[in-house]
Amino acid sequence: MSVIPQTPVSEIKITWPKLPDDFVLPDDPVDDIEHPFLAEALRQSLTPDLFKDALITTNFGLCVGINNRLILKAPDWMYVRPVEPWPDPYPRRSYTPHTEGPVPLVVMEFLSDTYGEEYSVEFQQRIGKWYFYEQVVKVPIYAIFQAQTATLEVHELESDRYQIQTTNADGRYWIPGLELFLGVWQGKRANRTGYWLRWWNAEGELLLWPEERAEQEHQRAERLAQRLRELGVDPDS
């Protein structure tokens, strides 16, 4: 992690402005083409109750005013709850904590081969993501994932500083608020074979993707049909 000295938060002015309607968002390319797949996989396995009143985003502007500068960071994955439904006919472009709802519960960054600012505590011309999430927004959970090496770090805010967390016996991290475990899973999805982030419930059961749920139902139906055939009943009649 960077050793650049941090600017004390007491010496900066933090405000919570909404993004102006005429603000032009940067059209930066995605660092890694796999990142959207990783983010969507996390979202699609969440249970319906976790979608209620929630804002779940990918590469989406998190907005704060710092010393009269409008600063946006775009976490690779972010979960906020509760958030009021978006009232306007045009799409939401950003989220401002305290003004539009609470601080995000979780932000995640997916590392790529190129240098990023995920560990940066810089506060000079640029503002590092670590500093932004920890000292400015004060996001309770910050996860950093390197898919190529299956390396997952989960940092929890304790006494205003991120502390790296330890896994349970299964190698997973408990995420307070979501009440789920987060861990690494290896396999294939959407023509991508590799390491993924996935959720497990408190009982250790894997939360399934939609296609896995469909396959599970198909297998149940097949077993039932086979049982009926064994009993001399035609399930197709």
N, C-alpha and C positions, 0 to 999 in steps of 0.2 A: 504494500500500500504506500502511496505517496507520503513523504515526510515534510511536505510544504507546510509551514506553520499556518494554523487556522486563524482567521479573523474572528475575534469574539463576537457572538451574536449580539451582545449588548451594544456593540459599536456600529451595528448596521440598522437601518430602518426597514422593517418588513411590513408590507401592506398586502391586501388580498383583493386586487382588482379583477373584475371579469374581463375577459378578452374583448377588446373593441370589435364591433362588427366589421370594420374596414381593415382590421389587422391582417396582413398577408403572411400566412404561415409558410415556413420554409418547405420547399419540396425536395427534401433530402432523400436520396435512395436508401432502401433498407440495407443495413450493414451486411446481412447474410440472408440469402434466399430461404434458408431453413427456419429463420426466426418466426415468420407468420404461422408456419405449421406447428411449431412448438407452442405458441400462444393459443392458437385455436384448439389444440388438443387439450390444454388445461381448461379452457372454457366449456367445451362440449361435454365433459364428464361431470360437471357440477350438478347437484341435485336441484330440482325446481325451486325448493324453498330458498336456496342461496341466490337465485336470480331475482327474487322478489325485492323491489325497491333498490336494486343494486346497479352500479355502474361498473361494467367489466370491459376494459379497453386494451387495445394493442397499439403501440406506437402513437399515443394520443397525448395531446398537450396538457401538462400539469402546470398551472399558471400561478405565479407569485410576483409581487412587486418588491424589489430589493434596491434600496437607495434610489428610488424613483426610476428604476429601470424595470421594464417588464421582462421577466425571465420565464422561459418555458423549457421544461424537460419533457421528453417523451418516453416513459418507461416501456419496455417491451411487453410488460403485462402489469395491469393495475386493477385492484378490486377496492371499491368504495361502497359503503352502505351505512345508513340509508340515504338515498338521493331522490329528490323529488322528480317526477316525470318531466321530461323536456317539453316545455309548453309551445315552442315555436314550430312552424312548418318546415323550416330548413334544419339540416342535421346539426347536432351539437359538435363543436369544433375543439372544445377545451373544457377543463374543469378547474375551478378555483376553490381550494379548501376554505372553510369558515364562512365564505360568502355563499357558496352553492350547496354546502353540506359539510360533513365531517372530513377529517384528514383520512386519506386512503389507509385501509387496514394493511394492505400488502402491496409492495411494488417489486417487480422482478426485472433483472437485466440478463440477457443472454450474450455471453462473450463470443466474439468472433476472432479471426486471426489478426485483424488489424487492431492497433491500439485504440482503446476507448477511454472514457473518463469514469468508468464504473467505480474505481477505487480512489478517484481524485478528491482531495480535500482542498483543492485550490480555490482561493477567493481573491482573484486579481482581475485581470481582464476577462477571464473565463471563470465560470463557477462549476466546480466539479460535481458530479452526480452524488457522490458520497456525502459531501458537505451539504448539498441541497436537500437530500432526503433526511439526513440525520439532524443537522443543525437548524435548517430553515423550516421545512415542512414538518419534521419530526414524525416520519412514518414509522409505526411500531415494528413492522417486519420488512426487512430488505433481503431478498434472495438473489444470489448470483449463480448462474449456471453456465458451465462450459460443456456443450453437448458432445464435442469430439472426444473429451477425456472422461465424461460422466462425472465431472466434478460439480458438486452442489454445495454451496455455503448458504446458511441461513443466519442472518444477524438480527438480533432483537434489541430494541432500544431499552437500555437500562441506565438510569441516572444520567440521561441525556447523551449517552454514548452507545454506539452499536457494539454488542458483545456477540461473538460467534457462538452458536448453539451446538450442542452435541446431539447425535442421533439416538434413537431407541435401539433395542436389540436387533431390529429388522433393518437398520440403516436409514430410518425415516425421521423427519422432523415434525413435531406437533406444532400446528399453526393456530394459536388462540384466536378466537373470533370466528374463524371458519369452522373450528372444531373438527379439523381434518388433519391427517398426516400427509406430508409432501415428501416424495421420494423419486428415485430414478428407476426407470423401467426400460428394458431393452427389447426391441422387437421392430415389426414393420407396420407402417400405416401410410396410406396415401403415397405409395411408391417410394417412401423413405424408410430405409432400414438403419437403425441406430439407437441412440439413447434418447429417452423422452422424460419429461417430468409428468408425474401422475399423482392422483389423490387416492388415499385410503381412508375409510371411516374409522371411528374410534374402536371398532371391533376388529380392525385389520383387514376388512374386505375392500377389494379394489373397486373404485368407481368406474363403471364401464363407459366406453364411448358409444354413440348411437348405433354404429354398425355391430358392435359387440353385443349390445342389448338385443338387437334384432336377431342375431345369430343364436343367442341364448334362447329366445322365444321359439325360434325355428326348431332347435334341438328338442325343446320340451314338447312341442307339437308332434315331432317325429316319434318321440318315445311314447307319447300317449297313443298315437296311431298304431304303433307296433303292438302295444299292449291290447288294444281293441282287436287287432287281427288275431292275436293269440287266443282271445276269448271268442273267436268266431264272428266278430262284428266287422263289417266293412266300413271303415271310417270315411270313405268317399261316397257312400250311398246316402 
